[in-house]
Amino acid sequence: MRARTQLLLNQPFFGTLCLRLKLVPDASLPTMATDGRRILYNPEFVDGLTAAELGGVLAHEVLHCALAHQCRRGTRKQGLWNEACDYAVNPILIDNGITLPADALVNPTFTGLGAEEIYARLDRERESQRSSPDQPTQASDNGSSGDGASADGGDPAVGQPAKCAGGFGEVLDATDDSGAPASQAETNRQEHEWQIAAEQALVSAKAFGRTPGGVERPLTESRKQAQDWRAILRDFIAAVDPSDYAWTPPSRRYAAMGIYLPSVIRSGIGEIVIAVDTSGSIGSEELQQFAAEITAISGECRPEQIHVVYADAAVHNSETFGPDDPVVLHPAGGGGTDFRPAFDWVAEQGLVPKCLIYLTDLCCDSYPDEPDYPVLWVTDSQAEGQFGETLHIRADA
């Protein structure tokens, strides 16, 4: 209670939000954890901290909640998600002069990145290590070698986080009033509530002249992550889908109710090009989700053809799918990234696509001139394309 009071006086943004969380002792936990409703703590762990460190761990848990990390794990591994979230919040706390335990997870490579992007990078790193058994496991800057459990990618039981090197404040999945796992609707509601609470706390802190540094950007990015990328992708393709209205036949949706309205007549959307960055920056989970969604949209919009081109610093392969074919991606390549070859390939093939969708992490500055057709950059990073529209994808469902 004293640590929370000091946090309220010295760091009003974190202290105000901390008052929303009930403090509950729980000796079964190795350190401390939050589910967005409570801060659960092991009394023995708390007794071993200095006053400043205790305030820092409370702020650490509060920032997890402010960024709605308890609502955003989806199907990701819990241990690795905890590690990614820690890498996202700890630099912000340190930059604000908050004291953390000596072994806090910090890696300059991840500074400024969101938890989803950090998770994707860590997961690809673990996959690479597992696929190369002769390669020694790489340790984090502070000695941590794993995802919150083990170096081989093991995961602790859901709801029972295991203490790892550098881990001292876990984030659990959101729960409902009864303590059961929250439904998707409840999770969405809690995420929205924490977004509002964080914005109000930020305004309050500014009024006291104690604005926390580096917080506004991740709060904005967490709202981006909450967007339904599938709906945005459908809206983008629908925008290039030519359609008209006709009374014959009438809309079957309303005819059963005795209401006669015109139906939408779609003539197909021509050819679509999908460029896949095969530089190793996009994980298999993102590729699978994206392919499944494109297949579903293809069945609705009936494109003449879908051309898939695989490129890094050069084009390595291409495939063509019809409107009834399931889109299955077979990446080829693995070098550096250059966006120009994929656009050059479109021109060389004499294609005039209705749109081009580029799946990439946007870690590249080699852009072509903006083409005449619409371009959508689909990325698991927080970067923005130099032209066209950018869609931030979440691989969590």
N, C-alpha and C positions, 0 to 999 in steps of 0.2 A: 504493500500500500504506500509506503514511503517512497519507493522507487517510482511508482506511478505518479505520485504527487510532484516529485522533482521533475519528472518528464513533462508534466503539464506546465510547470513554471518555466523550464528551460527550453523545451521544444514543444510549443503549444500545438503544432499540427499533429505530431505523434501522440502527445498527451491527451488531446481532445478525443481522438479516435480510440485510444486505449480505454477510455471510460465506457465505451460501448460493449466491451468484452468482460464477461464475468470471470473472475480469478478462481480456479478450481484446482486444489491439490490432487495429484494422481501419481502415486509412487510406482505405478507400473510403467510409466514413461521414463526413458533414459534422461531426458532433459526437459524440454518445454515444447508445446505444440498448440496449434489453434485450428479450429474448424469454422472460423468466421463468427461464431457465437460466444465462444469461451477461450480463455487461455488456460490450458492445462499445464501444470508444472510439477516436477518432482522436487519436493522440499529439500532433499539432500543436495540436488544439483544447485538449487537457489542458494543454499547456505554456503556453497563453495565459491560464489561469485563476489566480487567487490561491488560496492554500491553503483559505481559507474557502469560496470559490465552488466549488472542486472537491468539497469535502465536501458542499456543498449540492446539486450536480448528482447525486452518488451517492445522497443521500437522496431526491432527486426520482425517480430510477429505481427505488429500493427501494420507494417508496410506490406506484408504478404496479403493482409485483408484488404487494404486500400487498393491494391492492384488486383484483387479478386482471384488470387492464385488458388484459393480453396474451391473456386467454381470452374476452373479452366483446365483441369487435368485431363478430362475425358478418358480415353483408353490408354493414355501414356503410362509407362512404368512408374510406380509411385516413388521409389527410391531415386531414380534418375530425375524425375520431375522436381523433387525436393532439392536436389543438388542444383538444378538449373535455376530454380527460384532463388536460392541463396546467392548464386553468382549474380543474379539480376539486382537484388536489393542491397547487398552488403556495400558495394562501392558508393551508393547514394548515401547510406548512413555514415560511412567514414568521411565523405566529403562534407557532411554537415556537422562534423566534430563530435560525433557520437562514438563512444568507446564500446568496442566489441571484444569478446574473448580472443586471446592471442591466435588461435588457430582458425579464425574465420575464413570461409571460402572466398577468395578473391583471385581473379585472373584478369590481367589487363586486356587479354584478347577479347573478353566478353563485355567490356565496359561499354555502356550505352545500348546494349542489346536487350530485347525482351526475353522473357522466360521461354516462350515457344521457340524462338530462334536458337537460343542457347541449348535447349533440349535437343533440337534437331541436329545441331553440330556434335553434341556429346554422344548422341545415339549413333550417328554415322561413325564417329571415332571408335566407339565400342565395337560396332559391327566390323570395322576394318581390322581391329585387333583380334577379334575372334576368328576372322577369315585368314589371318596370318599367324598361326600358332607359334612360329619361331620368333615373332616380334615381341619383345618384352613389353609388359603393361606399362603405359606411361602414367606417371603420377602427376597430380595437380601441383601448382606452385607451393601449396602448403603441406604436401605430403599425401593428400587424399588420392586414392587410386581408383575409386569406383563411383557408383551411382547412388550411394547412400547405403549400400549393403555389401557388395563384393565386387572385386575387379572384373569378374567374368560376366557382369551384367545381371547378377541375381537380384531379386527384389524382395523386400520384407513383406510380410503379410499385410494386406490392406487394413489400415486403421491401427497398425502396430509398428510405427517407424522405428528403425534401428539406428542407434547412434553410430555415426561414422566420423572419421577424422575431419575436423572442421565443421561438423554439424552440431548445432546447439539449439535450434528452434525450428521444429518441423511444421509443415502445413498439411493438414488433413483435408479430406474432401468435405464439402458442405453437408450439414445434417439438417433435419427438420426439427420441429418442436419436441418430438419424442426422442430425439437422438438417433433416429434411423437415417440411412443415406437419403439425401434430398432428391426428389424427383427433378426432371429437367425443368419443369415449370417453376419449382421452388428454387432451383439453382439460378435460373435466370432472374427471378425476383430478387434474390439476395445480392446477385452481382450488380443489379441496377441500384439497390439500396446503398451498397458500399460506394458506388460511383458518386451518388449524390452526397453521401456523408463525407467523402474525401474532398469533393469540391467545396463544401461548406466549411470544412476544417481549414482548407487552404485560404479561403477568404478571411476566416477568423484570425489565422496566423499572420496574414498580411496586415490586418487592422492593428495588431500588436507590434508590427515592425519586425516580426520574426519569421519571414518567409523562408521555408526550407528550400535549399538549392537542389536542382536536378530532379525535382519531383513532378513538375507539370508535364514534361514530355512523356515519361512512362505512364502517367495517368491517361493522357490522350491516346497513347498507343494501346493501352489496355482496352479502351473503348473500341478501337479499330478491330482488335482481336475478337471482340464480341459479335462482330457483324457476321451474318450468314453468307459465307463466300459463295455457296452454291446458288443462292438466290441472285446475288450480284452477277455471277457468271451467266445465269439464264437471262437476266435482264439485258446484259451486253449483247448476247447473241440474238435475243428477240428484237433488239433495236435495228439489226440489219436484216430482219426477216420480213420480206415484203408481204403485206396482207391487205385485204379489202373486205367489205361487207356485202352480203347478198341475202335477199329475202327467200331465195329458193336454193337449198332448203332452209327453213327457219332454224333458229337455235334450238337444238334438242334439249338443252339444259332447262329451258323455261316452257317448252311446248307442253310438257306433262302437267304443268300447272294452269294450262289454258292461256298462257301469255305468249304471244308471237312476236319475237324479236329477230333481227337479222343475225345470221351466223357469220363467223370469221372464215374467210377463204384464204388459205395460205398457198402460195405458189412455189415454195421451196426457197432455200437461201443460197443456191449456187454452191461454190466451192469454198471450203474453209481450210486454212493452213494452221497446223499446230507445230510450233518449234519447241523442241525439248533440249534444254541445256544439259549436256552429258559430261560436264566437267567434274562430276562427282559431288556437286553442291546440292543436288536434290535427292532426298532419301526415297527409298522404295515405297514407304507408306504414303507419301504425298503423290507419287506417281500412280499408285493403285487407285487412290481416291479420285484423282483427277480423271483418269481413264474411265472409271465407272460413271462419273458425272457426265462426261462428254458422250458416252454411249447412250445415256438416258436422254440427253438433250437432242442427240441425233435422231432418236426415234420420234421425237415430237416435231422437230423443225424440218426433217427430211432434206438435208443438204445433198447436193448432187454427188459430191465426194468430199472426204476428209483426207487431206494430205498431211502426214506426220513426217517431219524432218528432224534428224538427230544431229546436233552440231555442238562443238566446243569452239576451238579456234579454226575448225574447218568442218564441212559437212561430211559425215561418215556413212549415213544410210538414210533411206526414206521408205515410207510405206503409204499405201492408199487404201482407204476403207469406204465402202458404200454405206448408204443410209441405214441398211438393215444389218450391217456387220458390227459385232462388238469391237470396241476400240481396245486393243491390247498393246501396250507399249513395250518395245524391245530396245532399250537404250544401247548405243554403240559409241565408243569414244572414251574420253577420260582425260583430256589434256587441259590447257588453259581455256579461258573464255573470250570469245569475240562475237558480238551480236551481228556483225555485217555478213558473214557467210550465209546464214539462213535467209536473209532478205535477198542476197545475190542469187541464191538458188531459186527463189520464187520468180525472179525476173528471167533467169536462164530457162526455166521451164515454160515461160510464156503464160504464166498464171495471172489472173486478175481476181484474187480472192475477195469474198465479201468481208472477210476479216482475218487477221493473223493473231493467234494466241500464243504467247511465248512463256513457257514454264521455266523459271530460272530463279536464282537467288539474287540476281542483279549486282553481283560483285564484279563489275566490269564497266569500263568507261569507253569502250570501242563501239560507238553507235553509228548506224548508217544515217543518211538523210531521211527525214520523215517521209514515209510512203503516202500514196493517195488513199489507201484503204485503212480502215480502223485497226488499231493495234491494242491488245490487252496484255499487260505483263502480269503473270500470275507468279507470286513469290511467297516464300515462307520467311522472308526477312522484312525489315521495316523500311527498306530502301524504296525509292520511287523511280519509275522510268523517266527518261529525259523527254519522252513524248508519249502520246496515247494515254490510256488509263492504266492504273495499277490496282491489282486485286491481291490482298493479303490472305493467303490460304492457311487454314488450320487443319493439321492432321490429327484430329482427336476424336473422330466419330466414325 
